[in-house]
Amino acid sequence: MQETKLQMLSWANRFNICCFLDNHQYDLPHHSMECLVGVGVIDVFEPGLDFFDSLKRFNANCNDWIFGHFSYDCKNYIETLGSSHPDSIGFPDAFLFVPEVVLQLTDDSLTIGIFEGEASSIFKEIITEETQNAPVPKVDLTPRIDKQTYLDRIGQLKRHIQRGNCYEINFCQEFYNDHAVVDFVQVYKALRDVSPNPFSAYYRLNDKYLACASPERYVKKVGNNIISQPIKGTAPRDHFNSLVDEANKLMLSETEKERSENVMIVDLVRNDLGKICQEGSVQVDELMSVYSFPNVHQMISTISGRLADNVGIAEVLQATFPMGSMTGAPKKRVMELIEQYEGSKRGIYSGTVGYIAPNKDFDFNVVIRSIMYNSANKYLSYQVGSGITFFSDAEKEYEECLLKAEAITGVLRGA
């Protein structure tokens, strides 16, 4: 299967626009598909002034697969917000496309859906695709804000919490290189080798690229049921000492700071889903469960509900975006503070990539643990953050950021 996936990836990258979604054989609750790929373009949605009305029309008039993304800055269509920070990657606020070809890979079959032409010829192209690995050249990265500035800003944010301006805030920082020359497929391959996660994605939009190794789901819709699975709480893995590894996992489940952070986001997601779900249907199916991934343990909760009539992707976005795990609470106020204290525009980072099926079911991730690249201006970057609460220790928050980025930094160091 892995060789087939790599052939599918290599073939998909022939297209200027492609979206490769990979589960990495995780058998988790609410599993969707092992690997789903859309390439080429029949039709596109790009936001206008009437963002949500045009999105509703596009979705309603399309009975085909839709792939694409919504960036963090779609917040500006929901609230009266903006961003003046630099954005050298340049993904649009939103982009959805109806693909020419859809590939669906399961444990024992590859299904090819094609707009025109013969599926057999595409199959031959895929299975004869060469998948040789090439080393990723070392890329030196510069922090957008230095460590001392980061620590100072954590102190300032904690004072906002003490004054009651917010309860929890997700604060992020960027590391970048503005003269990087890389083969981005090889970057993604290296990242998936060291950090295979259930909501991984390789996403290309002309000269803009995303290599995503996300463990987090934003929202999934099946029929009139919807779930959201926010992550709040991170602890390191220890692959050399199983006792230490289990101790780290236990510590995560018992740490007051991590638990309070998770509960706050669960309450926020419950409130968001309550805007679009049938009264009394929103419930917490799973509270603060700890899951183990290759590089970290994560605390995950699952919130579900039954959607009200005529609720689609546009209404879900209006009610729930950006995801609470990447903002904090209360959402609008912390987004204002994010703009005030962060040094970079988030762009596609902490946005979402995913698909809408022909029957209007959908599944979207949270874009974290990701590398972004613009091949035209040679700008490469990643962003990483953590949740700041009253109990936060600035040094530990900085260390958590480095832990979350460990796989990325290893790839970009050529390790």
Summary of the structure (lengths in Angstrom):
residues: 415
radius of gyration: 20.4
end to end distance: 25.3
largest distance: 64.1
contacts: 1400
relative contact order: 0.19
helix: 33%
strand: 30%
